[in-house]
Amino acid sequence: MRDLDIDMFYDKEKEEYYCIRCQYTGSEEDVLEKNEMARFRYRRMLDRITNFDDE
């Protein structure tokens, strides 16, 4: 899912997006939904977290 936005191509005849690295195909709405899910899941991946208190 993290690479979804990198390797996506659009097929005009089928009107869908597809991935060159895996078997994924989907509509624009589906691709945007998956990208939003990836952003939510990995939003803090590059942050250094030093405070673990729930303040």
mmCIF file as gemmi writes it, N, C-alpha and C atoms, coordinates in Angstrom:
data_model
loop_
_atom_site.group_PDB
_atom_site.id
_atom_site.type_symbol
_atom_site.label_atom_id
_atom_site.label_alt_id
_atom_site.label_comp_id
_atom_site.label_asym_id
_atom_site.label_entity_id
_atom_site.label_seq_id
_atom_site.pdbx_PDB_ins_code
_atom_site.Cartn_x
_atom_site.Cartn_y
_atom_site.Cartn_z
_atom_site.occupancy
_atom_site.B_iso_or_equiv
_atom_site.pdbx_formal_charge
_atom_site.auth_seq_id
_atom_site.auth_asym_id
_atom_site.pdbx_PDB_model_num
ATOM 1 N N . MET Axp A 1 ? 0.811 -1.194 0 1 0 ? 1 A 1
ATOM 2 C CA . MET Axp A 1 ? 0 0 0 1 0 ? 1 A 1
ATOM 3 C C . MET Axp A 1 ? 0.859 1.265 0 1 0 ? 1 A 1
ATOM 4 N N . ARG Axp A 2 ? 2.015 1.209 0.609 1 0 ? 2 A 1
ATOM 5 C CA . ARG Axp A 2 ? 2.836 2.406 0.661 1 0 ? 2 A 1
ATOM 6 C C . ARG Axp A 2 ? 3.343 2.82 -0.711 1 0 ? 2 A 1
ATOM 7 N N . ASP Axp A 3 ? 3.514 1.873 -1.614 1 0 ? 3 A 1
ATOM 8 C CA . ASP Axp A 3 ? 4.016 2.186 -2.942 1 0 ? 3 A 1
ATOM 9 C C . ASP Axp A 3 ? 2.901 2.416 -3.949 1 0 ? 3 A 1
ATOM 10 N N . LEU Axp A 4 ? 1.679 2.446 -3.499 1 0 ? 4 A 1
ATOM 11 C CA . LEU Axp A 4 ? 0.542 2.513 -4.403 1 0 ? 4 A 1
ATOM 12 C C . LEU Axp A 4 ? 0.58 3.739 -5.306 1 0 ? 4 A 1
ATOM 13 N N . ASP Axp A 5 ? 0.921 4.891 -4.754 1 0 ? 5 A 1
ATOM 14 C CA . ASP Axp A 5 ? 0.894 6.104 -5.567 1 0 ? 5 A 1
ATOM 15 C C . ASP Axp A 5 ? 2.106 6.219 -6.485 1 0 ? 5 A 1
ATOM 16 N N . ILE Axp A 6 ? 3.124 5.412 -6.306 1 0 ? 6 A 1
ATOM 17 C CA . ILE Axp A 6 ? 4.342 5.512 -7.101 1 0 ? 6 A 1
ATOM 18 C C . ILE Axp A 6 ? 4.216 4.756 -8.417 1 0 ? 6 A 1
ATOM 19 N N . ASP Axp A 7 ? 3.687 3.563 -8.384 1 0 ? 7 A 1
ATOM 20 C CA . ASP Axp A 7 ? 3.691 2.687 -9.552 1 0 ? 7 A 1
ATOM 21 C C . ASP Axp A 7 ? 2.326 2.54 -10.217 1 0 ? 7 A 1
ATOM 22 N N . MET Axp A 8 ? 1.482 3.535 -10.105 1 0 ? 8 A 1
ATOM 23 C CA . MET Axp A 8 ? 0.152 3.448 -10.691 1 0 ? 8 A 1
ATOM 24 C C . MET Axp A 8 ? 0.139 4.052 -12.096 1 0 ? 8 A 1
ATOM 25 N N . PHE Axp A 9 ? -0.504 3.328 -13.006 1 0 ? 9 A 1
ATOM 26 C CA . PHE Axp A 9 ? -0.691 3.801 -14.367 1 0 ? 9 A 1
ATOM 27 C C . PHE Axp A 9 ? -2.173 3.734 -14.711 1 0 ? 9 A 1
ATOM 28 N N . TYR Axp A 10 ? -2.589 4.539 -15.671 1 0 ? 10 A 1
ATOM 29 C CA . TYR Axp A 10 ? -3.999 4.603 -16.032 1 0 ? 10 A 1
ATOM 30 C C . TYR Axp A 10 ? -4.224 3.949 -17.389 1 0 ? 10 A 1
ATOM 31 N N . ASP Axp A 11 ? -5.207 3.061 -17.445 1 0 ? 11 A 1
ATOM 32 C CA . ASP Axp A 11 ? -5.598 2.402 -18.687 1 0 ? 11 A 1
ATOM 33 C C . ASP Axp A 11 ? -6.862 3.104 -19.205 1 0 ? 11 A 1
ATOM 34 N N . LYS Axp A 12 ? -6.724 3.868 -20.292 1 0 ? 12 A 1
ATOM 35 C CA . LYS Axp A 12 ? -7.857 4.636 -20.826 1 0 ? 12 A 1
ATOM 36 C C . LYS Axp A 12 ? -8.978 3.742 -21.327 1 0 ? 12 A 1
ATOM 37 N N . GLU Axp A 13 ? -8.631 2.607 -21.907 1 0 ? 13 A 1
ATOM 38 C CA . GLU Axp A 13 ? -9.651 1.71 -22.446 1 0 ? 13 A 1
ATOM 39 C C . GLU Axp A 13 ? -10.528 1.117 -21.345 1 0 ? 13 A 1
ATOM 40 N N . LYS Axp A 14 ? -9.911 0.691 -20.256 1 0 ? 14 A 1
ATOM 41 C CA . LYS Axp A 14 ? -10.66 0.088 -19.137 1 0 ? 14 A 1
ATOM 42 C C . LYS Axp A 14 ? -11.103 1.12 -18.113 1 0 ? 14 A 1
ATOM 43 N N . GLU Axp A 15 ? -10.588 2.359 -18.239 1 0 ? 15 A 1
ATOM 44 C CA . GLU Axp A 15 ? -10.883 3.442 -17.304 1 0 ? 15 A 1
ATOM 45 C C . GLU Axp A 15 ? -10.58 3.039 -15.866 1 0 ? 15 A 1
ATOM 46 N N . GLU Axp A 16 ? -9.385 2.481 -15.657 1 0 ? 16 A 1
ATOM 47 C CA . GLU Axp A 16 ? -8.97 2.094 -14.317 1 0 ? 16 A 1
ATOM 48 C C . GLU Axp A 16 ? -7.457 2.227 -14.172 1 0 ? 16 A 1
ATOM 49 N N . TYR Axp A 17 ? -7.028 2.296 -12.938 1 0 ? 17 A 1
ATOM 50 C CA . TYR Axp A 17 ? -5.604 2.367 -12.626 1 0 ? 17 A 1
ATOM 51 C C . TYR Axp A 17 ? -5.092 0.967 -12.337 1 0 ? 17 A 1
ATOM 52 N N . TYR Axp A 18 ? -3.807 0.761 -12.623 1 0 ? 18 A 1
ATOM 53 C CA . TYR Axp A 18 ? -3.197 -0.536 -12.331 1 0 ? 18 A 1
ATOM 54 C C . TYR Axp A 18 ? -1.758 -0.327 -11.873 1 0 ? 18 A 1
ATOM 55 N N . CYS Axp A 19 ? -1.258 -1.308 -11.129 1 0 ? 19 A 1
ATOM 56 C CA . CYS Axp A 19 ? 0.092 -1.263 -10.586 1 0 ? 19 A 1
ATOM 57 C C . CYS Axp A 19 ? 1 -2.154 -11.419 1 0 ? 19 A 1
ATOM 58 N N . ILE Axp A 20 ? 2.216 -1.664 -11.715 1 0 ? 20 A 1
ATOM 59 C CA . ILE Axp A 20 ? 3.151 -2.472 -12.501 1 0 ? 20 A 1
ATOM 60 C C . ILE Axp A 20 ? 3.908 -3.472 -11.634 1 0 ? 20 A 1
ATOM 61 N N . ARG Axp A 21 ? 3.822 -3.342 -10.311 1 0 ? 21 A 1
ATOM 62 C CA . ARG Axp A 21 ? 4.537 -4.256 -9.403 1 0 ? 21 A 1
ATOM 63 C C . ARG Axp A 21 ? 3.666 -5.357 -8.817 1 0 ? 21 A 1
ATOM 64 N N . CYS Axp A 22 ? 2.376 -5.178 -8.849 1 0 ? 22 A 1
ATOM 65 C CA . CYS Axp A 22 ? 1.477 -6.196 -8.283 1 0 ? 22 A 1
ATOM 66 C C . CYS Axp A 22 ? 0.226 -6.301 -9.159 1 0 ? 22 A 1
ATOM 67 N N . GLN Axp A 23 ? -0.737 -7.06 -8.726 1 0 ? 23 A 1
ATOM 68 C CA . GLN Axp A 23 ? -1.938 -7.299 -9.528 1 0 ? 23 A 1
ATOM 69 C C . GLN Axp A 23 ? -3.053 -6.291 -9.261 1 0 ? 23 A 1
ATOM 70 N N . TYR Axp A 24 ? -2.799 -5.223 -8.504 1 0 ? 24 A 1
ATOM 71 C CA . TYR Axp A 24 ? -3.849 -4.283 -8.138 1 0 ? 24 A 1
ATOM 72 C C . TYR Axp A 24 ? -4.395 -3.527 -9.342 1 0 ? 24 A 1
ATOM 73 N N . THR Axp A 25 ? -5.71 -3.422 -9.417 1 0 ? 25 A 1
ATOM 74 C CA . THR Axp A 25 ? -6.409 -2.544 -10.347 1 0 ? 25 A 1
ATOM 75 C C . THR Axp A 25 ? -7.548 -1.898 -9.584 1 0 ? 25 A 1
ATOM 76 N N . GLY Axp A 26 ? -7.88 -0.665 -9.939 1 0 ? 26 A 1
ATOM 77 C CA . GLY Axp A 26 ? -8.974 -0.007 -9.245 1 0 ? 26 A 1
ATOM 78 C C . GLY Axp A 26 ? -9.344 1.312 -9.884 1 0 ? 26 A 1
ATOM 79 N N . SER Axp A 27 ? -10.492 1.811 -9.486 1 0 ? 27 A 1
ATOM 80 C CA . SER Axp A 27 ? -10.983 3.098 -9.978 1 0 ? 27 A 1
ATOM 81 C C . SER Axp A 27 ? -10.212 4.227 -9.295 1 0 ? 27 A 1
ATOM 82 N N . GLU Axp A 28 ? -10.403 5.432 -9.801 1 0 ? 28 A 1
ATOM 83 C CA . GLU Axp A 28 ? -9.742 6.597 -9.206 1 0 ? 28 A 1
ATOM 84 C C . GLU Axp A 28 ? -10.173 6.769 -7.756 1 0 ? 28 A 1
ATOM 85 N N . GLU Axp A 29 ? -11.446 6.561 -7.476 1 0 ? 29 A 1
ATOM 86 C CA . GLU Axp A 29 ? -11.949 6.688 -6.111 1 0 ? 29 A 1
ATOM 87 C C . GLU Axp A 29 ? -11.273 5.684 -5.175 1 0 ? 29 A 1
ATOM 88 N N . ASP Axp A 30 ? -11.102 4.457 -5.647 1 0 ? 30 A 1
ATOM 89 C CA . ASP Axp A 30 ? -10.462 3.417 -4.846 1 0 ? 30 A 1
ATOM 90 C C . ASP Axp A 30 ? -8.992 3.758 -4.58 1 0 ? 30 A 1
ATOM 91 N N . VAL Axp A 31 ? -8.3 4.251 -5.599 1 0 ? 31 A 1
ATOM 92 C CA . VAL Axp A 31 ? -6.895 4.628 -5.445 1 0 ? 31 A 1
ATOM 93 C C . VAL Axp A 31 ? -6.761 5.773 -4.443 1 0 ? 31 A 1
ATOM 94 N N . LEU Axp A 32 ? -7.616 6.774 -4.547 1 0 ? 32 A 1
ATOM 95 C CA . LEU Axp A 32 ? -7.563 7.901 -3.613 1 0 ? 32 A 1
ATOM 96 C C . LEU Axp A 32 ? -7.86 7.449 -2.184 1 0 ? 32 A 1
ATOM 97 N N . GLU Axp A 33 ? -8.806 6.54 -2.029 1 0 ? 33 A 1
ATOM 98 C CA . GLU Axp A 33 ? -9.136 6.002 -0.708 1 0 ? 33 A 1
ATOM 99 C C . GLU Axp A 33 ? -7.941 5.259 -0.106 1 0 ? 33 A 1
ATOM 100 N N . LYS Axp A 34 ? -7.273 4.444 -0.899 1 0 ? 34 A 1
ATOM 101 C CA . LYS Axp A 34 ? -6.106 3.695 -0.416 1 0 ? 34 A 1
ATOM 102 C C . LYS Axp A 34 ? -4.954 4.635 -0.071 1 0 ? 34 A 1
ATOM 103 N N . ASN Axp A 35 ? -4.764 5.681 -0.869 1 0 ? 35 A 1
ATOM 104 C CA . ASN Axp A 35 ? -3.712 6.651 -0.568 1 0 ? 35 A 1
ATOM 105 C C . ASN Axp A 35 ? -3.98 7.366 0.745 1 0 ? 35 A 1
ATOM 106 N N . GLU Axp A 36 ? -5.22 7.718 0.986 1 0 ? 36 A 1
ATOM 107 C CA . GLU Axp A 36 ? -5.578 8.382 2.244 1 0 ? 36 A 1
ATOM 108 C C . GLU Axp A 36 ? -5.349 7.442 3.426 1 0 ? 36 A 1
ATOM 109 N N . MET Axp A 37 ? -5.669 6.175 3.257 1 0 ? 37 A 1
ATOM 110 C CA . MET Axp A 37 ? -5.437 5.181 4.306 1 0 ? 37 A 1
ATOM 111 C C . MET Axp A 37 ? -3.94 5.059 4.602 1 0 ? 37 A 1
ATOM 112 N N . ALA Axp A 38 ? -3.113 5.066 3.572 1 0 ? 38 A 1
ATOM 113 C CA . ALA Axp A 38 ? -1.657 4.972 3.754 1 0 ? 38 A 1
ATOM 114 C C . ALA Axp A 38 ? -1.131 6.214 4.459 1 0 ? 38 A 1
ATOM 115 N N . ARG Axp A 39 ? -1.62 7.386 4.085 1 0 ? 39 A 1
ATOM 116 C CA . ARG Axp A 39 ? -1.191 8.611 4.76 1 0 ? 39 A 1
ATOM 117 C C . ARG Axp A 39 ? -1.54 8.573 6.239 1 0 ? 39 A 1
ATOM 118 N N . PHE Axp A 40 ? -2.715 8.074 6.569 1 0 ? 40 A 1
ATOM 119 C CA . PHE Axp A 40 ? -3.135 7.993 7.968 1 0 ? 40 A 1
ATOM 120 C C . PHE Axp A 40 ? -2.264 7.005 8.744 1 0 ? 40 A 1
ATOM 121 N N . ARG Axp A 41 ? -1.996 5.853 8.173 1 0 ? 41 A 1
ATOM 122 C CA . ARG Axp A 41 ? -1.231 4.818 8.866 1 0 ? 41 A 1
ATOM 123 C C . ARG Axp A 41 ? 0.235 5.18 9.071 1 0 ? 41 A 1
ATOM 124 N N . TYR Axp A 42 ? 0.827 5.876 8.106 1 0 ? 42 A 1
ATOM 125 C CA . TYR Axp A 42 ? 2.264 6.141 8.146 1 0 ? 42 A 1
ATOM 126 C C . TYR Axp A 42 ? 2.594 7.608 8.376 1 0 ? 42 A 1
ATOM 127 N N . ARG Axp A 43 ? 1.643 8.395 8.884 1 0 ? 43 A 1
ATOM 128 C CA . ARG Axp A 43 ? 1.853 9.837 9.026 1 0 ? 43 A 1
ATOM 129 C C . ARG Axp A 43 ? 2.974 10.189 9.988 1 0 ? 43 A 1
ATOM 130 N N . ARG Axp A 44 ? 3.209 9.38 10.999 1 0 ? 44 A 1
ATOM 131 C CA . ARG Axp A 44 ? 4.246 9.685 11.997 1 0 ? 44 A 1
ATOM 132 C C . ARG Axp A 44 ? 5.502 8.846 11.8 1 0 ? 44 A 1
ATOM 133 N N . MET Axp A 45 ? 5.641 8.171 10.692 1 0 ? 45 A 1
ATOM 134 C CA . MET Axp A 45 ? 6.74 7.243 10.478 1 0 ? 45 A 1
ATOM 135 C C . MET Axp A 45 ? 8.106 7.926 10.571 1 0 ? 45 A 1
ATOM 136 N N . LEU Axp A 46 ? 8.223 9.151 10.119 1 0 ? 46 A 1
ATOM 137 C CA . LEU Axp A 46 ? 9.508 9.834 10.122 1 0 ? 46 A 1
ATOM 138 C C . LEU Axp A 46 ? 9.727 10.718 11.349 1 0 ? 46 A 1
ATOM 139 N N . ASP Axp A 47 ? 8.719 10.796 12.232 1 0 ? 47 A 1
ATOM 140 C CA . ASP Axp A 47 ? 8.852 11.611 13.446 1 0 ? 47 A 1
ATOM 141 C C . ASP Axp A 47 ? 9.607 10.85 14.526 1 0 ? 47 A 1
ATOM 142 N N . ARG Axp A 48 ? 10.455 11.554 15.258 1 0 ? 48 A 1
ATOM 143 C CA . ARG Axp A 48 ? 11.12 10.975 16.411 1 0 ? 48 A 1
ATOM 144 C C . ARG Axp A 48 ? 10.228 11.233 17.622 1 0 ? 48 A 1
ATOM 145 N N . ILE Axp A 49 ? 9.709 10.195 18.209 1 0 ? 49 A 1
ATOM 146 C CA . ILE Axp A 49 ? 8.801 10.321 19.343 1 0 ? 49 A 1
ATOM 147 C C . ILE Axp A 49 ? 9.589 10.069 20.624 1 0 ? 49 A 1
ATOM 148 N N . THR Axp A 50 ? 9.624 11.087 21.482 1 0 ? 50 A 1
ATOM 149 C CA . THR Axp A 50 ? 10.394 10.968 22.729 1 0 ? 50 A 1
ATOM 150 C C . THR Axp A 50 ? 9.484 11.041 23.958 1 0 ? 50 A 1
ATOM 151 N N . ASN Axp A 51 ? 8.267 11.514 23.806 1 0 ? 51 A 1
ATOM 152 C CA . ASN Axp A 51 ? 7.356 11.627 24.929 1 0 ? 51 A 1
ATOM 153 C C . ASN Axp A 51 ? 6.211 10.623 24.747 1 0 ? 51 A 1
ATOM 154 N N . PHE Axp A 52 ? 6.107 9.693 25.664 1 0 ? 52 A 1
ATOM 155 C CA . PHE Axp A 52 ? 5.083 8.66 25.569 1 0 ? 52 A 1
ATOM 156 C C . PHE Axp A 52 ? 3.957 8.841 26.573 1 0 ? 52 A 1
ATOM 157 N N . ASP Axp A 53 ? 3.96 9.977 27.267 1 0 ? 53 A 1
ATOM 158 C CA . ASP Axp A 53 ? 2.906 10.271 28.235 1 0 ? 53 A 1
ATOM 159 C C . ASP Axp A 53 ? 1.676 10.776 27.505 1 0 ? 53 A 1
ATOM 160 N N . ASP Axp A 54 ? 0.515 10.467 28.044 1 0 ? 54 A 1
ATOM 161 C CA . ASP Axp A 54 ? -0.759 10.927 27.458 1 0 ? 54 A 1
ATOM 162 C C . ASP Axp A 54 ? -1.165 12.241 28.076 1 0 ? 54 A 1
ATOM 163 N N . GLU Axp A 55 ? -0.369 13.253 27.934 1 0 ? 55 A 1
ATOM 164 C CA . GLU Axp A 55 ? -0.676 14.564 28.525 1 0 ? 55 A 1
ATOM 165 C C . GLU Axp A 55 ? -1.419 15.437 27.571 1 0 ? 55 A 1
